[in-house]
Amino acid sequence: MQKIVFNQSGAAKEVLELKEIPTPEVKAGQVGIRVKSASVNPADVLFIQGQYGLKPKFPDSPVGMEGAGEIDKIGTGIGDGIELFKGMRVAFATLGSWSDYVVVPASSVMPLPKNVSWEEGAQFFVNPFTALAMLEDVNLKKGDWLLLTAAYAALNKIVIRIARERGIKTICTVRRDEQVDALHMLGAEAVIHTEKDQLTERVHALTNGRGVQACFESVGGELCEQAINCMGHGGKMLIYGVLSGKPTSLNGGLMIFKELNIKGFWLSRWMQESSTSTKARLSSELYQLAKNNVIPLEAGATFPLKQAAKAVEYSQKSGKSGKAIITCN
């Protein structure tokens, strides 16, 4: 089998290599999957650079965290309630998805709805589950306001569509004119061009001075500081990225008197700590959203496995539409 690996942290084009390795054995409780496609997420880029919460283990660290494919082998001891069969189309989560074959725990796969393509299936885990999990965390009600920074990112497009279904009003920040109408069409209540408009003033005008009930923040630096100023009393901010690479200064007085809740969000930790019933409920909702074509899973460009570094390069382009997809078979 072929697998993308790296042996030192750094830029993808300098450290990634395609390696031929023996196909791993499928043990009890596991399934073997012939990978059809895998996505490139910001977490993958940080992992390659050695800046992610999960650190690579050398030599030959695998890379890639989600993908889609067909079940090839099923190990013994699969628990009750897990109905899997050879040839079944599934999405999966595992470290090492950038390969043409993976062996994963049966609990790490989800059947793909028939209307979901391989390119879409490769995005079925990380972004959709992150969107649902973060919305679960902030627990917004119909009519509440949610602020999204870097709103044109794939994750936030999913959040916008789910929020619209739930009657939650989204305010989105962008830096490109062409992104404004696109986000309105997805269901955003308001889109603010941060190079032209004053974020805090616009948000308070939209919310009648009350501020937003929640914010999903992924930029850091000055924009994060402005977003904090947009929060209403008791508001919750989930920080899940630092795209700018810049630190954020927190206004202690503002946090005290507005009783703000600002914390980090990491899907890997959430998956470990959340109850089985919560994950099962969100999985059911995810299936329904996919079935009803609510969740936009856009493939911006596809690359063969040997061009994984080019896929990473594409994923880092500003203003791109759709996610970089690696095709593996």
PAKE-641703 format. One record per atom (N, C-alpha, C, CB): x, y, z. Coordinates in steps of 0.001 Angstrom, whole numbers, padded with zeros to 6 digits, always signed. Glycine has a CB too. Example, Ala and Ser with C-alpha at 12.3 -4.5 7.8 and 13.67 -1.06 7.14 Angstrom:
<lovos>
+013190-005690+007800 +012300-004500+007800 +013200-003300+007800 +011308-004473+009046 +012850-002250+007080 +013670-001060+007140 +012900+000030+007870 +014084-000598+005725 
</lovos>
This chain:
<lovos>
+000829-001191+000000 +000000+000000+000000 +000874+001255+000000 -000944-000002+001213 +000285+002359-000420 +001000+003627-000468 +000460+004586+000590 +000888+004255-001866 +001376+005338+001180 +001010+006210+002289 +001888+007459+002263 +001147+005469+003645 +001298+008604+002553 +002065+009834+002702 +002602+009892+004135 +001189+011095+002371 +003905+010126+004273 +004539+010230+005593 +005482+011427+005600 +005310+008919+005954 +005966+011784+006777 +007013+012801+006888 +007882+012495+008101 +006399+014230+006997 +009130+012969+008065 +010110+012620+009092 +010692+013823+009823 +011221+011840+008475 +010185+014982+009510 +010501+016174+010293 +009417+017205+010040 +011912+016742+009932 +009171+018050+011010 +008149+019071+010861 +008644+020170+009928 +007760+019656+012231 +007692+020762+009184 +008076+021830+008278 +007021+022063+007219 +009400+021517+007627 +007411+022746+006135 +006506+023000+005023 +006220+021700+004284 +007099+024053+004062 +004961+021513+003895 +004547+020258+003266 +005392+019919+002042 +003083+020333+002871 +005676+020894+001206 +006418+020623-000030 +007844+020161+000232 +006443+021859-000900 +008324+020409+001442 +009692+020035+001784 +009788+018728+002563 +010326+021133+002578 +008716+018326+003239 +008845+017174+004145 +007973+015972+003783 +008511+017603+005530 +006915+016164+002997 +006029+015033+002684 +006653+014117+001640 +004668+015540+002188 +006438+012821+001815 +006913+011856+000827 +005935+010697+000727 +008322+011343+001192 +005853+010108-000455 +004998+008949-000696 +005827+007688-000494 +004378+008988-002131 +005341+006787+000372 +006114+005605+000723 +005286+004349+000535 +006615+005699+002160 +005922+003304+000065 +005293+001986-000066 +005542+001209+001217 +005846+001208-001311 +004460+000743+001862 +004601+000013+003118 +003705-001225+003079 +004243+000919+004334 +003949-002220+003926 +003077-003397+003977 +001666-003024+004421 +003659-004453+004923 +000668-003668+003872 -000710-003430+004283 -000918-003990+005685 -001708-004069+003281 -001423-003175+006621 -001583-003648+008005 -002662-004718+008130 -001918-002481+008922 -002520-005532+009130 -003482-006601+009410 -004726-006024+010077 -002847-007692+010306 -005876-006531+009715 -007136-006128+010344 -007378-007024+011552 -008333-006213+009333 -007383-006428+012729 -007536-007191+013968 -008979-007104+014492 -006548-006677+015040 -009212-007755+015609 -010549-007761+016210 -011012-006335+016488 -010557-008589+017513 -012266-006063+016156 -012839-004742+016409 -012467-003693+015386 -012423-004272+017743 -011735-004107+014325 -011279-003153+013317 -011881-003464+011947 -009749-003160+013233 -011774-002484+011063 -012144-002691+009666 -011024-002169+008776 -013492-001987+009331 -010822-002826+007640 -009891-002358+006620 -010670-001629+005546 -009080-003532+006013 -010177-000463+005125 -010901+000377+004169 -009993+000737+003002 -011433+001657+004854 -010497+000523+001780 -009819+001032+000594 -010210+002497+000427 -010187+000194-000685 -009252+003365+000650 -009541+004800+000693 -009775+005325-000719 -008385+005574+001374 -010858+006062-000888 -011175+006696-002167 -010775+008171-002177 -012666+006558-002468 -010915+008823-001049 -010596+010252-000988 -010321+010648+000456 -011753+011108-001578 -009549+011708+000612 -009232+012247+001941 -009165+013767+001829 -007876+011658+002496 -009541+014454+002881 -009574+015912+002841 -008310+016502+003446 -010804+016438+003576 -008072+017772+003117 -006980+018533+003714 -007601+019616+004589 -006034+019153+002615 -007423+019489+005893 -007970+020439+006852 -006858+021311+007431 -008714+019700+007978 -007210+022490+007968 -006192+023314+008621 -005412+022553+009688 -006838+024528+009242 -006084+021642+010392 -005400+020853+011417 -004292+019998+010813 -006399+019965+012158 -004493+019500+009583 -003462+018708+008919 -002212+019549+008662 -003996+018132+007597 -002427+020776+008215 -001305+021672+007925 -000523+021974+009206 -001809+022986+007279 -001240+022271+010285 -000583+022542+011565 +000158+021307+012069 -001611+023003+012610 -000434+020133+011856 +000200+018883+012280 +001531+018687+011559 -000733+017685+012014 +001553+018921+010249 +002785+018784+009471 +003844+019781+009947 +002497+018990+007972 +003398+020952+010356 +004321+022001+010818 +004744+021817+012273 +003679+023365+010650 +004140+020832+012953 +004466+020600+014357 +003820+021569+015307 +005922+020652+014544 +002717+022205+014874 +002070+023240+015672 +000682+022835+016148 +001979+024514+014878 +000336+021568+015988 -000983+021092+016389 -000916+020501+017787 -001519+020049+015387 -002078+020347+018424 -002109+019775+019769 -001607+018347+019810 -003505+019829+020317 -001849+017593+018739 -001331+016233+018593 -000008+016309+017844 -002353+015306+017843 +001051+015759+018398 +002369+015870+017802 +002706+014636+016965 +003419+016075+018886 +003407+014824+015831 +003809+013670+015006 +004827+012802+015718 +004384+014141+013671 +004809+011515+015395 +005784+010578+015958 +006643+010039+014820 +005074+009409+016731 +007917+010359+014872 +008856+009930+013832 +009546+008638+014261 +009908+011039+013545 +010035+007825+013336 +010040+008087+011887 +008716+007741+011211 +011154+007304+011229 +008573+008259+009988 +007436+007966+009110 +006101+008269+009767 +007469+006517+008683 +005950+009500+010255 +004668+009904+010818 +003612+009959+009723 +004785+011268+011524 +002453+009342+009947 +001358+009452+008979 +000717+010834+009069 +000299+008348+009221 -000125+011155+008101 -000782+012458+008091 -002161+012306+007456 +000074+013515+007323 -003052+013239+007759 -004438+013171+007300 -005318+012640+008408 -004563+012291+006046 -006490+013248+008606 -007316+012895+009757 -008709+012396+009418 -007436+014062+010642 -009101+012472+008141 -010422+011945+007775 -010427+011581+006299 -011546+012977+008088 -011361+010705+005934 -011465+010292+004548 -012720+009478+004311 -010246+009499+004142 -012804+008925+003106 -013955+008096+002753 -013481+006950+001868 -015057+008936+002034 -014179+005824+001945 -013782+004687+001126 -014738+003514+001286 -012373+004257+001478 -014324+002361+000781 -015133+001146+000850 -014513+000150+001818 -015282+000513-000543 -015340-000464+002644 -014853-001486+003567 -014358-002690+002771 -015965-001908+004570 -013152-003130+003085 -012523-004255+002399 -012499-005503+003274 -011107-003888+001978 -012241-005322+004572 -012187-006444+005514 -012806-006020+006834 -010725-006930+005727 -013385-006994+007528 -014013-006732+008825 -013435-007701+009844 -015571-006868+008746 -012890-007170+010932 -012342-008006+011976 -013419-008638+012828 -011417-007211+012835 -013020-009575+013641 -013974-010226+014549 -014300-009297+015712 -013407-011571+015077 -015371-009617+016411 -015680-008908+017646 -016286-007542+017478 -014475-008778+018434 -016878-007266+016312 -017564-005995+016141 -018796-005992+017031 -017947-005753+014651 -018959-004913+017809 -020021-004866+018810 -021416-004837+018213 -019837-003672+019682 -022383-005149+019057 -023784-005105+018654 -024161-003694+018214 -024696-005572+019804 -025022-003610+017224 -025518-002312+016775 -024666-001683+015693 -025607-001380+017930 -023509-002281+015398 -022655-001769+014331 -022822-002680+013120 -021151-001692+014784 -023611-002283+012155 -023906-003098+010988 -022985-002677+009846 -025400-002968+010577 -021941-003443+009630 -020964-003154+008586 -020863-004349+007654 -019581-002813+009193 -020545-004093+006394 -020387-005183+005436 -019339-004801+004393 -021740-005521+004755 -018753-005805+003770 -017740-005579+002753 -018346-004820+001578 -017133-006914+002283 -017636-003798+001112 -018121-002954+000022 -018938-001768+000474 -018931-003763-000910 -019199-001679+001775 -019987-000574+002313 -019234+000745+002152 -020323-000822+003797 -019939+001783+001714 -019365+003124+001587 -019383+003801+002958 -020150+003979+000532 -018225+004251+003425 -018148+004840+004760 -017241+006069+004760 -017640+003805+005774 -017493+006940+005721 -016544+007984+006091 -015841+007508+007349 -017254+009379+006312 -014605+007947+007548 -013866+007496+008712 -012975+008612+009237 -013031+006259+008375 -012603+008483+010487 -011652+009407+011109 -010492+008595+011670 -012336+010263+012233 -009279+008950+011268 -008085+008292+011784 -006870+009091+011368 -007983+006831+011281 -005814+009023+012130 -004567+009641+011708 -003915+008745+010657 -003611+009872+012921 -003666+009306+009475 -003081+008530+008394 -004022+008312+007230 -002629+007219+008910 -005008+009199+007075 -005991+009019+005997 -005418+009283+004615 -007171+009926+006224 -004256+009958+004540 -003647+010202+003231 -002882+008947+002791 -002696+011446+003280 -003622+007921+002456 -003059+006646+002022 -004137+005925+001224 -002567+005778+003245 -003769+004846+000555 -004783+004141-000234 -005453+003017+000542 -004161+003582-001490 -005030+002813+001810 -005653+001781+002638 -005454+002160+004101 -005051+000363+002336 -006502+002003+004898 -006385+002257+006333 -007062+001139+007103 -007001+003625+006709 -006600+000922+008318 -007259+000025+009259 -007645+000862+010466 -006334-001189+009664 -008940+000882+010785 -009442+001754+011850 -010400+000983+012747 -010144+002999+011257 -010609+001450+013982 -011635+000841+014835 -013009+000976+014182 -011639+001497+016242 -013836-000041+014334 -015178-000001+013753 -015975+001197+014257 -015926-001291+014069 -015658+001657+015468 -016367+002800+016043 -016007+004113+015370 -016076+002897+017516 -014973+004112+014507 -014516+005335+013853 -015041+005493+012438 -013025+005368+013832 -016024+004670+012052 -016583+004789+010710 -018059+005150+010782 -016390+003485+009925 -018526+005840+009742 -019929+006201+009612 -020376+005873+008196 -020160+007708+009942 -021473+005145+008022 -021980+004886+006673 -022278+006196+005942 -023246+004013+006735 -021969+006237+004655 -022227+007425+003852 -023608+007331+003198 -021129+007603+002779 -024413+008372+003288 -025676+008389+002544 -025408+008261+001043 -026468+009689+002840 -026352+007702+000302 -026159+007436-001120 -025924+008706-001927 -027354+006703-001671 -026481+009827-001462 -026354+011061-002238 -025037+011792-001985 -027506+011981-001923 -024159+011210-001150 -022882+011851-000824 -021773+011246-001680 -022553+011694+000688 -021055+012088-002432 -019968+011619-003290 -018727+011323-002465 -019648+012657-004375 -017729+010701-003101 -016476+010431-002392 -015823+011737-001939 -015506+009634-003291 -015851+012752-002799 -015243+014036-002436 -015965+014676-001251 -015259+014992-003638 -017273+014538-001225 -018043+015056-000099 -017825+014196+001141 -019537+015115-000451 -017782+012882+000935 -017598+011967+002058 -016292+012179+002783 -017674+010556+001584 -015269+012626+002053 -013966+012888+002669 -014023+014032+003661 -012937+013193+001605 -015106+014799+003628 -015275+015951+004532 -016363+015704+005566 -015606+017210+003731 -016824+014473+005671 -018035+014178+006426 -017834+014213+007935 -018555+012836+006028 -016597+014055+008397 -016371+013956+009833 -016005+015290+010466 -015288+012955+010111 -014838+015832+010121 -014238+016914+010907 -015094+018173+010928 -012871+017248+010360 -015371+018759+009768 -016109+020021+009770 -017566+019879+010213 -016068+020626+008398 -018338+018920+009648 -019729+018793+010109 -019847+018494+011602 -020425+017704+009329 -019002+017588+012104 -019082+017270+013523 -018621+018444+014384 -018247+016033+013833 -017596+019171+013918 -017158+020356+014659 -018277+021383+014724 -015907+020973+014010 -018950+021611+013596 -020050+022576+013567 -021149+022185+014552 -020628+022686+012150 -021573+020922+014512 -022634+020470+015415 -022189+020498+016877 -023077+019061+015037 -020944+020099+017120 -020448+020065+018501 -020333+021464+019084 -019091+019364+018563 -019858+022429+018301 -019747+023800+018811 -021124+024409+019050 -018949+024674+017831 -022067+024137+018150 -023426+024625+018376 -024036+023970+019616 -024307+024354+017143 -023704+022712+019834 -024147+022019+021045 -023592+022708+022284 -023711+020542+021016 -022333+023113+022208 -021655+023727+023355 -022272+025071+023731 -020172+023911+023050 -022563+025914+022730 -023068+027262+023053 -024571+027274+023295 -022729+028233+021929 -025296+026240+022813 -026710+026045+023150 -027555+027290+022858 -026846+025668+024622 -027501+027752+021602 -028278+028928+021221 -029737+028573+020957 -027670+029584+019987 -030590+029586+021140 -032019+029415+020895 -032420+030141+019613 -032846+029935+022094 -033595+029828+019120 -034125+030503+017942 -034154+032002+018191 -035537+029979+017590 -033620+032784+017253 -033581+034233+017387 -032290+034775+017963 -034701+034674+018228 -031442+033891+018526 -030154+034344+019066 -029201+034708+017918 -029520+033244+019971 -028160+035497+018268 -027162+035944+017300 -025842+035205+017513 -026946+037466+017410 -025244+034780+016385 -023959+034086+016400 -023004+034800+015457 -024120+032592+015997 -021834+035203+015957 -020813+035873+015157 -019783+034852+014692 -020131+037008+015964 -019468+034858+013386 -018493+033942+012806 -017376+034749+012157 -019163+032994+011772 -016152+034585+012633 -015028+035230+011966 -014488+034297+010884 -013912+035602+012987 -013835+034886+009862 -013360+034110+008705 -014491+033228+008192 -012117+033242+009080 -015635+033859+007935 -016875+033110+007706 -016917+032361+006390 -018032+034035+007766 -016019+032649+005457 -016052+031965+004168 -015361+030605+004219 -015403+032830+003107 -014778+030281+005358 -014142+028971+005523 -015197+027867+005438 -013382+028894+006877 -014766+026680+005028 -015693+025559+004827 -016511+025251+006073 -014927+024320+004407 -015864+025274+007242 -016572+024980+008480 -017706+025969+008716 -015609+024999+009657 -017425+027255+008540 -018435+028266+008828 -019591+028229+007838 -017806+029638+008825 -019341+027795+006612 -020449+027639+005667 -021434+026584+006165 -019921+027257+004270 -020905+025554+006790 -021764+024527+007376 -022538+025100+008564 -020928+023304+007817 -021830+025855+009414 -022484+026463+010578 -023632+027368+010135 -021464+027267+011415 -023405+028164+009100 -024435+029093+008617 -025692+028339+008210 -023908+029918+007431 -025513+027242+007468 -026672+026487+006986 -027427+025827+008133 -026232+025428+005980 -026704+025261+009090 -027367+024627+010234 -028067+025686+011083 -026346+023833+011092 -027400+026819+011294 -027995+027898+012079 -029292+028382+011439 -027008+029064+012222 -029285+028502+010130 -030501+028931+009430 -031648+027949+009677 -030233+029062+007917 -031327+026645+009645 -032342+025631+009903 -032930+025769+011308 -031750+024238+009720 -032106+026216+012245 -032539+026324+013643 -033087+027699+014001 -031391+025998+014555 -033072+028626+013062 -033567+029973+013350 -032578+030846+014095 -034820+029884+014140 -031296+030475+014072 -030230+031278+014697 -029700+032257+013653 -029065+030363+015257 -029525+033516+014030 -029087+034554+013093 -027571+034695+013138 -029763+035907+013418 -026933+034581+011979 -025473+034643+011905 -024990+035970+011340 -024942+033502+011057 -023943+036500+011965 -023223+037664+011468 -021836+037174+011063 -023147+038821+012551 -021453+037438+009828 -020227+036861+009271 -019209+037944+008925 -020549+036030+008025 -017938+037670+009189 -016886+038584+008763 -016148+038010+007560 -015904+038859+009916 -015832+038898+006601 -015070+038509+005411 -014091+039630+005076 -016019+038212+004195 -013181+039326+004135 -012237+040350+003668 -012268+040504+002151 -010820+040006+004121 -013199+039851+001494 -013299+039924+000036 -014734+040247-000375 -012836+038595-000613 -014877+041153-001345 -016200+041580-001782 -017033+040428-002321 -016073+042649-002832 -016397+039506-003087 -017146+038442-003738 -017717+037426-002753 -016267+037740-004729 -017267+037468-001501 -017752+036519-000512 -019053+036971+000151 -016697+036300+000538 -019367+038246+000019 -020534+038805+000719 -021825+038170+000224 -020596+040329+000533 -022082+038256-001078 -023333+037712-001632 -023413+036196-001452 -023453+038066-003123 -022268+035515-001578 -022257+034058-001438 -022734+033633-000054 -020852+033508-001699 -022305+034344+000991 -022710+033982+002347 -024168+034363+002617 -021793+034659+003368 -024618+035468+002032 -026045+035807+002145 -026901+034697+001528 -026345+037170+001452 -026452+034160+000405 -027219+033103-000257 -027259+031831+000581 -026626+032800-001631 -026220+031584+001383 -026211+030419+002268 -027153+030590+003448 -024808+030158+002771 -027484+031846+003769 -028398+032085+004878 -027899+033019+005953 -028733+030820+005493 -026750+033671+005737 -026236+034615+006730 -027180+035806+006868 -024820+035095+006343 -027426+036223+008083 -028282+037383+008343 -027570+038671+007937 -028684+037441+009834 -026265+038739+008222 -025475+039927+007886 -024047+039502+007598 -025516+040978+009036 -023395+040201+006666 -022003+039944+006326 -021244+041265+006411 -021871+039304+004900 -020176+041291+007194 -019415+042517+007444 -018031+042394+006827 -019308+042804+008963 -017702+043314+005926 -016381+043364+005286 -015460+044130+006237 -016441+044053+003846 -014566+043410+006902 -013771+044026+007969 -012713+045001+007462 -013103+042956+008778 -012445+045012+006151 -011511+045990+005595 -012206+047315+005311 -010871+045448+004316 -013553+047293+005319 -014323+048489+004983 -015209+048976+006122 -015170+048220+003778 -015688+048067+006950 -016651+048416+007997 -016054+048239+009388 -017912+047564+007861 -016631+048931+010357 -016206+048808+011744 -017040+047703+012394 -016362+050170+012514 -016385+046604+012738 -017092+045403+013176 -017964+045649+014399 -016103+044307+013476 -017397+046204+015447 -018139+046357+016702 -019366+047237+016511 -017237+046949+017789 -019221+048350+015797 -020355+049261+015586 -021465+048567+014807 -019900+050532+014838 -021096+047836+013752 -022104+047159+012940 -022835+046089+013744 -021458+046534+011703 -022101+045323+014540 -022726+044256+015319 -023700+044838+016337 -021657+043407+016029 -023296+045870+017025 -024193+046453+018032 -025409+047096+017386 -023448+047488+018874 -025258+047636+016178 -026408+048188+015471 -027375+047075+015068 -025951+048975+014231 -026826+045953+014591 -027665+044828+014174 -028412+044198+015342 -026819+043777+013486 -027789+044183+016501 -028370+043501+017668 -029040+044479+018639 -027287+042711+018404 -029305+045699+018175 -029937+046722+019019 -029164+046986+020298 -031347+046309+019365 -027840+046946+020168 -026976+047278+021294 -026719+046151+022270 -027552+048399+022023 -027339+044993+022068 -027215+043906+023047 -025966+043058+022820 -028446+043018+022994 -025447+043044+021606 -024322+042167+021291 -024772+040762+020970 -023345+042136+022437 -023840+039929+020559 -024171+038556+020161 -024118+037617+021361 -023210+038064+019063 -024894+036547+021272 -024907+035554+022351 -023714+034598+022266 -026209+034757+022312 -023143+034460+021061 -022015+033537+020908 -021158+033950+019723 -022511+032087+020730 -019913+033473+019735 -018983+033727+018638 -018092+032510+018440 -018129+034991+018912 -017923+032105+017175 -016939+031082+016822 -015770+031819+016173 -017551+029970+015853 -014610+031800+016829 -013488+032645+016419 -012297+031804+015978 -013077+033575+017559 -011713+032146+014820 -010621+031336+014284 -009463+032161+013743 -011140+030447+013201 -009432+033456+014018 -008431+034329+013415 -007369+034781+014409 -009101+035535+012812 -007796+035195+015617 -006848+035693+016607 -006485+037139+016369 -005603+034852+016605 -005568+037644+017186 -005077+039004+017021 -006155+040059+017183 -004445+039148+015683 -006061+041109+016385 -006959+042260+016507 -008414+041894+016227 -006519+043363+015560 -008655+041004+015244 -010033+040647+014931 -010687+039927+016099 -010088+039777+013679 -009957+039071+016781 -010503+038401+017957 -010849+039415+019039 -009509+037366+018498 -009992+040406+019242 -010254+041445+020238 -011517+042225+019890 -009057+042399+020347 -011698+042517+018602 -012922+043207+018179 -014142+042326+018405 -012832+043614+016698 -013995+041043+018122 -015112+040120+018299 -015533+040041+019765 -014739+038727+017783 -014562+040070+020677 -014883+040045+022107 -015724+041270+022473 -013585+040001+022963 -015410+042404+021869 -016184+043627+022124 -017606+043541+021586 -015483+044822+021507 -017855+042575+020700 -019193+042390+020130 -020076+041497+020995 -019085+041799+018736 -019509+040899+022030 -020247+039930+022827 -021254+040604+023744 -019291+039090+023641 -022403+039984+023895 -023398+040449+024843 -023155+039863+026221 -024792+040096+024363 -023961+040283+027205 -023803+039805+028577 -023977+038286+028639 -024816+040498+029510 -022998+037620+029257 -023056+036168+029386 -022734+035425+028105 -024402+035765+029855 -022190+036133+027132 -021901+035521+025840 -020797+034474+025909 -021522+036582+024852 -020818+033538+024944 -019828+032465+024891 -019016+032577+023597 -020518+031073+024987 -017708+032554+023730 -016831+032532+022567 -016029+031242+022559 -015892+033756+022561 -016074+030526+021429 -015263+029339+021249 -014146+029671+020264 -016123+028136+020749 -012909+029536+020694 -011748+029802+019843 -011225+028461+019340 -010628+030596+020620 -011273+028272+018018 -010876+026982+017462 -009758+027102+016430 -012069+026308+016836 -009205+028301+016276 -008111+028497+015333 -007447+029841+015560 -008614+028391+013894 -006241+029984+015013 -005508+031259+015095 -004874+031488+013720 -004403+031243+016258 -005709+031772+012726 -005244+031884+011351 -004221+032991+011165 -006409+032118+010438 -004360+034052+011920 -003427+035177+011776 -002070+034881+012396 -004012+036427+012410 -002030+033902+013304 -000799+033603+014029 -000443+034641+015069 +000327+033467+013072 -001374+035545+015346 -001096+036645+016275 -001806+036419+017607 -001531+037991+015664 -001186+036831+018720 -001820+036675+020027 -002958+037668+020216 -000790+036845+021138 -003816+037350+021162 -004975+038195+021458 -004860+038749+022868 -006293+037403+021294 -005109+040055+023009 -005145+040684+024331 -006570+040652+024856 -004613+042145+024276 -006745+040175+026076 -008072+040093+026675 -008304+041274+027614 -008242+038763+027430 -009468+041874+027504 -009884+042966+028382 -010519+042352+029623 -010880+043941+027657 -009769+042326+030717 -010260+041672+031934 -011537+042291+032457 -009211+041722+033005 -011622+043618+032407 -012822+044293+032903 -014050+043908+032104 -012636+045796+032865 -013882+043852+030794 -015002+043472+029931 -015468+042060+030253 -014605+043576+028449 -014525+041145+030468 -014879+039767+030786 -015614+039678+032117 -013631+038894+030819 -015187+040498+033075 -015812+040465+034396 -017237+040996+034350 -014988+041273+035394 -017383+042204+033827 -018683+042873+033922 -019709+042345+032928 -018509+044349+033713 -019239+041748+031846 -020171+041098+030926 -020306+039605+031213 -019718+041308+029489 -019500+039101+032164 -019520+037684+032540 -019384+036783+031305 -020823+037351+033298 -018342+037065+030531 -018115+036325+029298 -017468+034966+029571 -017242+037141+028351 -017768+034022+028707 -017185+032683+028758 -016375+032488+027482 -018293+031570+028912 -015049+032554+027582 -014168+032421+026421 -013288+031190+026634 -013295+033715+026209 -013370+030256+025704 -012588+029030+025866 -012205+028459+024513 -013372+027989+026676 -011235+027568+024518 -010812+026899+023302 -011702+025717+022992 -009374+026451+023417 -011716+025340+021703 -012468+024158+021284 -011573+023307+020403 -013778+024551+020534 -011494+022006+020721 -010705+021049+019942 -011551+019800+019792 -009316+020729+020628 -011894+019462+018550 -012810+018348+018307 -012284+017042+018890 -013051+018185+016815 -010983+016798+018786 -010430+015546+019309 -010744+015373+020793 -008917+015502+019087 -010576+016443+021548 -010870+016383+022977 -012370+016238+023215 -010339+017637+023687 -013159+016963+022429 -014614+016888+022573 -015094+015458+022332 -015311+017863+021593 -014548+014790+021312 -014950+013421+021001 -014608+012475+022144 -014279+012950+019713 -013484+012712+022807 -013067+011859+023920 -013951+012052+025140 -011622+012141+024284 -014387+013290+025374 -015069+013617+026622 -016593+013584+026539 -014641+014963+027073 -017150+013631+025332 -018602+013649+025191 -019185+012251+025368 -018998+014217+023827 -020411+012205+025824 -021071+010923+026068 -021415+010238+024749 -022342+011120+026914 -021543+008932+024814 -021920+008154+023638 -023280+008589+023117 -021933+006659+023964 -024203+008895+024033 -025549+009299+023617 -025528+010633+022882 -026476+009390+024830 -024667+011555+023325 -024564+012856+022645 -024013+012673+021239 -023667+013828+023447 -022953+011878+021108 -022366+011656+019782 -023343+010931+018866 -021063+010855+019899 -024103+009984+019411 -025082+009265+018607 -026188+010205+018120 -025684+008108+019413 -026625+011091+019006 -027673+012048+018630 -027193+012995+017537 -028127+012852+019854 -025968+013502+017662 -025433+014408+016651 -025168+013670+015341 -024146+015069+017155 -024769+012397+015433 -024572+011609+014213 -025888+011467+013452 -023998+010216+014552 -026970+011210+014173 -028279+011084+013538 -028684+012399+012873 -029340+010660+014570 -028411+013498+013564 -028725+014807+012982 -027874+015067+011742 -028505+015925+014018 -026615+014660+011796 -025714+014847+010662 -026222+014082+009442 -024289+014390+011024 -026661+012839+009642 -027209+012057+008542 -028403+012774+007910 -027621+010662+009031 -029279+013291+008753 -030476+013952+008247 -030126+015225+007485 -031426+014274+009395 -029165+015975+007994 -028734+017197+007320 -028123+016891+005956 -027729+017953+008187 -027329+015811+005892 -026732+015417+004616 -027808+014930+003643 -025672+014317+004835 -028737+014152+004158 -029817+013622+003323 -030640+014740+002712 -030717+012701+004137 -030846+015813+003481 -031657+016944+003021 -030834+018005+002301 -032372+017573+004192 -029553+017689+002044 -028652+018610+001338 -028516+019961+002038 -029144+018826-000079 -028594+019939+003369 -028421+021173+004138 -026943+021515+004276 -029069+021041+005528 -026116+020496+004468 -024690+020722+004700 -023945+020848+003372 -024090+019577+005544 -023300+022007+003123 -022513+022143+001896 -021119+021551+002074 -022411+023620+001487 -020810+020537+001298 -019493+019906+001355 -018833+020122-000010 -019597+018360+001717 -018168+021250-000162 -017627+021649-001460 -016203+021141-001659 -017660+023164-001598 -015969+020527-002810 -014616+020140-003196 -014081+021212-004146 -014593+018712-003868 -013039+021895-003714 -012490+022962-004538 -011593+022436-005635 -011730+023932-003687 -010754+021467-005330 -009836+020875-006302 -009412+019514-005782 -008595+021793-006554 -009129+018596-006711 -008677+017254-006328 -007247+017020-006800 -009616+016175-006910 -006533+016209-006014 -005129+015926-006293 -004871+014440-006045 -004190+016813-005412 -004074+013787-006890 -003717+012393-006607 -002827+012313-005375 -003007+011754-007819 -002751+011139-004790 -002008+010942-003546 -000575+011451-003649 -002003+009471-003167 +000065+011227-004784 +001464+011643-004943 +001636+013153-004947 +002027+011075-006219 +000538+013901-005109 +000592+015355-005108 +000010+015946-003832 -000143+015903-006310 +000174+015242-002727 -000369+015713-001449 +000157+017088-001082 -000039+014729-000342 +001425+017351-001348 +001998+018663-001025 +001304+019776-001797 +003498+018679-001325 +000938+019514-003064 +000214+020510-003850 -001197+020724-003297 +000147+020081-005324 -001788+019651-002778 -003103+019774-002153 -003027+020682-000927 -003648+018385-001758 -001960+020536-000145 -001759+021410+001018 -001587+022854+000566 -000529+020956+001840 -000810+023058-000485 -000592+024414-001012 -001917+025053-001425 +000377+024380-002216 -002756+024270-002108 -004073+024774-002507 -004916+025121-001280 -004805+023735-003378 -004859+024275-000266 -005689+024479+000927 -005372+025778+001642 -005513+023327+001884 -004175+026305+001435 -003748+027518+002125 -003992+028789+001319 -002293+027417+002464 -004587+028647+000133 -004882+029817-000683 -006009+030633-000071 -005244+029399-002104 -005826+031921+000013 -006855+032811+000546 -007988+032948-000457 -006263+034196+000887 -009222+032881+000034 -010384+033110-000812 -010790+031940-001681 -010130+034261-001669 -010168+030772-001512 -010530+029604-002327 -011961+029181-002015 -009548+028424-002073 -012597+028545-002953 -013937+028029-002761 -013878+026508-002755 -014900+028547-003861 -014149+025904-001636 -014127+024453-001543 -012815+023917-000988 -014385+023855-002893 -012888+022705-000501 -011764+022081+000200 -010875+021283-000762 -012281+021165+001318 -009580+021230-000462 -008652+020390-001209 -008919+018925-000872 -007179+020772-000892 -009029+018099-001921 -009315+016680-001742 -008207+015858-002380 -010689+016308-002350 -007718+014865-001635 -006723+013938-002150 -007442+012659-002573 -005615+013641-001083 -007268+012272-003827 -007874+011036-004331 -006863+009906-004207 -008344+011198-005811 -007304+008804-003635 -006360+007763-003231 -006476+006462-004017 -006543+007470-001791 -007521+006241-004770 -007665+005007-005546 -008316+005312-006888 -008498+003960-004768 
</lovos>
